[in-house]
């Protein structure tokens, strides 16, 4: 189907013994690799702090740099979920749920004490 219309790109070193044979396999460390999800809670990443404060009312200050209509926006609601790249809040006044990408999040304002866990100890600020 492809015929000679589209040819695969040729990279420098593809024909020599540089280790590139046209099939990228990447460098894989020896042994089995396992990921321990419990370690995520030890580190003070923003998504973990947001997860610890699930159910709290917040104002999320967000900037969309490429948008002229939505340059800066404030979302008010309750933290429902948080992941490595997103925050989900619901506004009980309107019934609207928001999925916010964390790359656009500037900061979060809490109206009450914040739960914060770092280095195996639970702290409240």
N, C-alpha and C positions, 0 to 999 in steps of 0.2 A: 504494500500500500504506500509506504514512504518512497520507494523507488530511489531516484537520485535527486528528487526535489529538495529534500532537507537532509543535510549531512550532519552527523554528530560533531560537536565542536572538538577541535584538537588543541591540547594544552601543551605548553613547553615541557619537555621531559617525558612525554607520554611514550616515546619510542625508546628511551634509554632505560637503564636499570635503576631509576630513581624510586622504584616501589610503586609507581602509579601505572596500573595496567588498564585503565579505562573503567574499572569497577571500583568505586570508592568503598572501602570497608571501614575506614577510620582506625584509630588506635584503641584497642580494647584492653583494659588492664587485666592481668592474669587473675584467675580464680572466679568464684561466683560473686556477683554484685547483688546486694540486697539493700533495700531502702527501709529505714526505720522511721515510720511516721511519728513516733513518739518524740523524736528529736526536734521536730518542728516547734513543739510547745516550749522547749527550753530556750529558744532564741526569740529575741524581742523584735520580730518582724511585725510590720503594721497589720498584716492579716491576722496574726495571732492575737494581737492586742484587741482588734475589732471582734474576734471570736469570743474572747474572754468577756466582752461587754455586750454580748448578744442580748437583745430584749430591752436595751436602754435607748432612750430618745436622744437623737443627735441632729446636728446640722452639719452636712457634708458640703464643703466649699470646693467646687470643681471648676476647672478652666478648660475650655476647648479652644486651643490656639488657632485652629484653621477655620473656625466658624465665626461669621460676622453676626449671626442672630443669637448664638448661645455662647458668646465669648466667656463670660463668667456666670455661674449658676449656683444657687444654694438649694440643696435638697434637704428637707426636714422630714424626719420620720424615725422609725424604730429599726434598729439593726436586726435583720432577720438571719442573714448568713454572710460569711466573708470567706474568700478563697485567695489563692496566691495572686490573682490578677483582677479580682472583682469584689464589689460590695453590693449586697442586696438590702435595701431598706424599704419599709412600707410606711405610707402616710395614712394613719388611721382616720384623719379628717376627710380625706378624699377617696380612700380605698385604693389608691394607685400604688403599685410596687415599682421600684426603680432598680435596674441593674446598672451599676456604675463601674467602669473600668478604672482600676487603681492608678493607671498611668496619668489619668486626668485629675486625680484627687490631690488637692493642695493640703488641706488639713480638715480635721473633724473637731467639732465643738460639742462637748458634753455638758448637760445641765445638772449632772450629779457626779459623785465620785467615780473614778475610773479604776477598774480592776486591771492589774498589771502583774504578769508573772515573768520572772527572769531568773535563771540559774537555780531552778528547782524550788524557789520560794515564791509564795503568793503575796503580792503587795497591793495595797490600795492607796491611791493618791487623791 
